[in-house]
Amino acid sequence: MEWLPSPTPVRLLEQPDPSYPMPAPERLLAAYRAMVVGRRFDAQATTLTKQGRLAVYPSSRGQEACQVGAALSIGADDWLFPTYRDSVALVTRGIDPVQVLTLLRGDWHCGYDVPSTRTAPQCTPLATQTLHAVGLAHGEARKGRDTVALALIGDGATSEGDFHEALNFAAVFRAPVVFLVQNNGYAISVPLAKQSVAPSLAHKGIGYGVHSEQVDGNDAAAVLSVLETAVAHARGGGGPFLVEAHTYRMEPHTNADDAGRYRSPDEVERWKQRDPIDRLGRHLRQAGHLDDAEAERISAAAEEFAAEVRTRMQEEPVVEPADLFRHVYAEPTPQLVEQLAQLRAEQEAL
């Protein structure tokens, strides 16, 4: 059946797959740079939570191939619909890193300009943005544009009704949307085995008539190749495409989580051996596209990037407490009017 995914996740770095082309060396080197910078940014953001500069931060360490592959597989005019864990994808897309962290800092706004970046706000409720992605993609197609929407979700989101509604709507209307499931093994503390007994999450697309594929999510070359194929399929009028990337979240769910309560150190260590940055780095070195000097330059650029983020995040944001009441309703309710008056009275009494 044409909709069936590969029986095993697609890999390219260690075992080339004739169904998918190996990305050009310059593309892989660009992905490597973005992954190194992204991991350093991720580590810096994690540190900022310990300093009280961020309210919360969901790390994506270990998932860099998915994050970077997603951002690099779409064009500037396409739309990205991220989750709360996809900050590295946004940074790779070129969005100001401090703006990316604004929402996680505790602001009411996502921090960046949605229309100009063509990137939806990072979504915390599971799978709700999949419907938004499908609606936007369908609308763009009706306007005669070749825009593609890429929706990022985790494995836990595939258990939500919104995900299935989005697949069905996208298939019926042949919406140019790509769904990337970053299957990192756990929905917070719930392992995949307690979420689904399907052969793979990619198989969930079959019942809706959605082309599907599964890929080694720690193989940056395979992720990029499969996603570029999926995006081209959607852009060319082939309808939606579902991609499941098998990866792993190296850090806890967020800084408030104790991952040691539901997974073993041995499991984490096994996945460290499949680190996406190390794997791509080895491939580039063996092919003669990366040497020590270039690796040091990339590392230095990542440190410089993190230092700038750190410095800017030390600046106290200018906040207006009344913003808490803005944009809640078109017309404020009597309760909000009363609460705003109380706030104003407290401010005047200071």
C-alpha positions in Angstrom: 0.0 0.0 0.0 1.4 3.4 -1.0 0.5 4.9 2.4 2.6 2.4 4.4 5.7 3.6 6.2 9.0 1.7 5.9 9.0 -1.5 8.0 12.0 -0.1 10.0 13.0 3.6 10.5 14.8 5.1 7.6 18.6 5.6 8.2 21.2 7.1 6.0 24.4 7.8 8.0 25.3 4.2 8.6 23.2 2.3 6.0 22.1 4.3 3.0 18.5 3.9 1.9 17.9 3.9 -1.9 14.5 5.4 -1.4 15.9 8.6 0.0 18.8 10.6 -1.3 21.7 11.6 1.0 21.5 15.4 1.5 24.4 17.4 -0.1 27.5 17.9 2.1 26.8 21.6 2.5 23.3 20.9 3.8 24.7 18.4 6.3 27.3 20.8 7.4 24.7 23.5 7.9 22.6 21.1 9.9 25.7 20.2 12.1 26.3 23.8 12.8 22.7 24.4 13.8 22.7 21.4 16.0 25.8 22.4 17.9 24.5 25.9 18.4 21.1 24.6 19.3 22.4 22.3 22.0 24.5 25.1 23.5 21.4 27.3 23.5 19.4 24.5 25.1 22.0 24.1 27.8 22.1 27.9 28.4 18.3 28.0 28.7 18.3 25.2 31.2 20.8 27.1 33.3 18.7 30.2 33.2 15.9 28.3 34.9 18.2 27.6 37.8 19.0 31.3 38.0 15.3 32.2 38.1 15.5 33.9 34.7 13.0 31.4 33.2 9.9 30.1 34.9 10.3 26.7 33.1 12.2 25.2 30.2 11.5 21.9 28.4 14.9 20.7 27.1 15.2 19.1 23.7 18.7 17.8 24.2 19.0 14.6 22.1 16.3 15.7 19.7 18.5 18.2 17.8 18.3 16.3 14.5 14.5 16.6 14.6 14.5 20.2 15.6 17.0 21.3 13.0 15.7 19.0 10.3 12.2 20.5 10.7 13.5 24.1 10.5 15.7 23.4 7.5 13.2 21.4 5.5 10.7 24.2 5.0 11.1 27.5 3.2 10.8 31.1 4.5 7.2 31.3 3.2 6.1 28.1 4.8 4.6 27.9 8.3 5.9 26.2 11.4 3.6 25.1 14.2 5.8 24.2 17.2 5.2 22.8 20.7 6.7 24.0 23.9 9.7 21.8 23.4 10.7 23.1 20.0 12.7 26.2 21.0 15.8 25.0 19.1 13.7 24.7 15.9 12.7 28.3 16.3 16.2 29.5 16.9 17.3 27.5 13.8 14.5 29.2 11.8 16.2 32.5 12.6 13.9 33.9 15.4 15.6 36.0 18.0 16.5 33.6 20.9 15.4 36.0 23.6 12.1 36.4 21.9 11.9 32.6 21.8 12.3 32.5 25.5 9.8 35.3 26.3 6.9 32.9 26.8 8.9 30.6 29.0 9.9 33.7 31.0 6.3 34.1 32.1 5.1 36.7 29.6 1.6 36.6 28.3 2.9 36.9 24.7 4.9 34.4 22.7 7.6 37.0 22.2 8.0 37.0 18.5 5.9 38.4 15.6 3.9 35.5 14.4 2.9 36.7 10.9 6.4 38.0 9.9 8.2 34.9 11.2 5.4 32.6 9.8 5.8 30.6 13.1 2.8 30.0 15.3 3.1 30.5 19.1 4.7 27.5 20.9 1.8 25.3 21.9 1.5 23.8 25.4 -1.8 21.9 25.1 -1.1 18.7 23.2 -2.1 18.5 19.5 -4.3 21.6 19.4 -1.9 23.3 17.0 -2.3 20.4 14.5 -5.8 21.6 13.7 -4.5 25.2 13.3 -1.8 23.9 10.9 -4.3 22.0 8.8 -6.7 25.0 8.6 -3.9 27.4 7.6 -2.6 25.0 5.0 -6.0 24.4 3.5 -6.7 28.2 3.5 -3.4 28.9 1.7 -4.2 26.2 -0.9 -7.6 27.7 -1.6 -5.8 31.0 -2.2 -3.6 29.3 -4.9 -0.4 29.5 -2.8 2.1 26.7 -2.5 2.6 27.2 1.2 3.3 24.1 3.4 2.5 23.9 7.1 4.7 21.8 9.3 3.3 20.8 12.6 5.6 19.4 15.4 4.2 17.1 18.0 5.3 14.6 20.5 4.3 11.0 20.9 1.8 11.9 23.7 0.0 14.1 21.3 -1.0 11.2 19.1 -3.3 10.0 21.9 -5.3 13.2 21.7 -8.5 13.5 19.6 -7.3 16.7 18.0 -4.5 14.8 16.3 -6.9 12.4 14.7 -9.3 15.1 13.7 -6.4 17.0 12.1 -5.3 13.9 10.1 -8.8 13.2 8.9 -9.5 16.8 7.8 -6.1 17.1 6.2 -6.7 13.9 4.2 -10.2 14.7 3.1 -9.2 18.2 1.8 -5.7 17.2 0.7 -4.2 20.0 2.8 -0.5 20.6 2.2 0.6 19.9 5.8 3.3 17.7 7.2 3.0 16.2 10.7 6.3 15.4 12.5 5.9 13.2 15.5 9.0 13.4 17.7 8.6 10.1 19.5 11.0 10.5 22.4 9.7 7.5 24.3 7.7 9.2 27.0 4.6 11.4 27.4 6.1 13.0 30.5 6.4 9.8 32.5 4.1 7.5 30.4 6.1 5.2 28.2 5.1 4.6 24.6 4.1 1.0 25.4 1.3 2.4 27.6 0.1 4.8 24.9 -0.2 2.6 21.8 0.3 -0.9 20.5 0.4 0.1 16.9 3.4 -1.2 14.9 4.6 2.4 14.9 3.0 5.8 15.4 3.5 6.4 11.6 1.0 3.6 11.0 -1.7 5.8 12.5 -1.9 7.7 9.2 -3.0 4.7 7.2 -6.6 4.7 8.4 -7.0 8.3 7.3 -5.4 7.8 3.9 -2.3 9.8 4.9 1.1 9.0 3.4 3.4 8.0 6.3 7.0 7.3 7.1 9.2 6.5 10.1 12.7 7.7 10.4 15.6 7.4 12.8 15.2 10.7 14.6 18.9 10.8 15.7 20.1 10.5 12.1 20.2 14.1 10.9 20.7 13.1 7.3 17.7 10.8 7.3 15.5 13.2 9.1 16.3 16.0 6.6 15.9 13.7 3.6 12.6 12.3 4.7 11.2 15.7 5.7 12.2 17.3 2.4 10.5 14.4 0.6 7.3 14.9 2.7 7.4 18.7 2.2 7.8 18.3 -1.6 4.9 15.7 -1.6 2.6 18.2 0.2 3.7 21.2 -1.8 3.1 19.3 -5.0 -0.5 18.6 -4.3 -0.1 15.1 -2.9 -1.9 15.9 0.3 -0.7 15.5 3.9 2.3 13.5 5.1 2.9 12.0 8.6 6.5 11.4 9.7 7.4 9.6 13.0 10.9 10.3 14.2 12.3 7.8 16.7 14.4 9.9 19.1 15.0 10.4 22.9 14.8 13.2 25.4 18.0 13.1 27.3 16.9 15.6 30.0 13.8 15.5 32.2 10.4 16.5 30.8 11.1 20.0 32.2 13.3 21.4 35.0 10.4 20.5 37.4 10.5 16.8 36.5 12.4 13.9 38.2 13.0 11.6 35.2 14.8 9.1 37.5 11.4 8.0 38.9 10.4 6.4 35.6 13.5 5.6 33.6 16.9 4.0 34.4 20.4 5.5 34.0 21.2 2.5 31.7 18.5 3.5 29.3 19.8 7.0 29.1 23.3 5.8 28.6 22.3 3.5 25.7 20.7 6.5 24.0 23.8 8.6 24.6 25.6 6.2 22.2 23.2 7.3 19.5 23.8 11.1 20.0 22.7 12.9 16.8 25.5 15.4 16.9 28.2 12.9 17.4 26.8 10.7 14.6 26.6 13.5 12.0 30.0 14.7 13.1 31.6 11.4 12.5 30.0 11.1 9.1 31.2 14.6 8.1 34.8 13.9 9.3 35.0 10.5 7.5 33.7 12.2 4.3 36.3 15.0 4.6 33.8 17.8 5.2 34.7 18.6 8.8 38.1 18.9 10.5 39.3 20.0 13.9 39.6 23.7 12.9 36.1 23.9 11.5 34.7 22.1 14.5 36.4 24.5 16.8 35.0 27.5 14.9 31.5 26.0 15.2 32.0 25.4 18.9 33.2 29.0 19.4 30.3 30.4 17.5 27.9 28.4 19.7 29.6 29.7 22.9 29.3 33.3 21.6 25.7 32.7 20.8 25.0 31.4 24.3 27.0 34.3 25.9 24.8 36.8 24.1 21.6 35.1 25.2 22.9 34.9 28.8 23.8 38.6 28.8 20.5 39.8 27.3 18.5 37.5 29.6 20.1 39.2 32.7 18.4 42.4 31.8 15.2 42.9 33.7 12.2 43.0 31.4 10.0 46.0 31.4 6.5 44.7 32.3 3.1 46.3 32.8 1.0 44.4 35.3 -2.2 45.6 33.6 -1.2 43.5 30.6 -2.5 40.5 32.6 -6.0 41.8 31.8 -5.5 42.7 28.1 -6.8 40.5 25.4 -8.6 38.1 27.7 -12.0 39.1 26.3 -12.9 41.6 23.6 -15.0 43.2 26.3 -13.7 42.9 29.9 -16.0 41.0 32.3 -17.2 42.8 35.4 -14.8 40.6 37.4 -11.8 41.6 35.3 -12.8 45.3 35.6 -12.9 45.0 39.4 -9.6 43.2 39.6 -7.9 45.8 37.3 -9.2 48.5 39.6 -7.8 46.7 42.6 -4.4 46.5 40.8 -4.5 50.2 40.0 -5.3 51.0 43.6 -2.3 48.9 44.9 0.0 50.5 42.4 -1.1 54.0 43.4 -0.5 53.1 47.1 3.1 52.2 46.5 
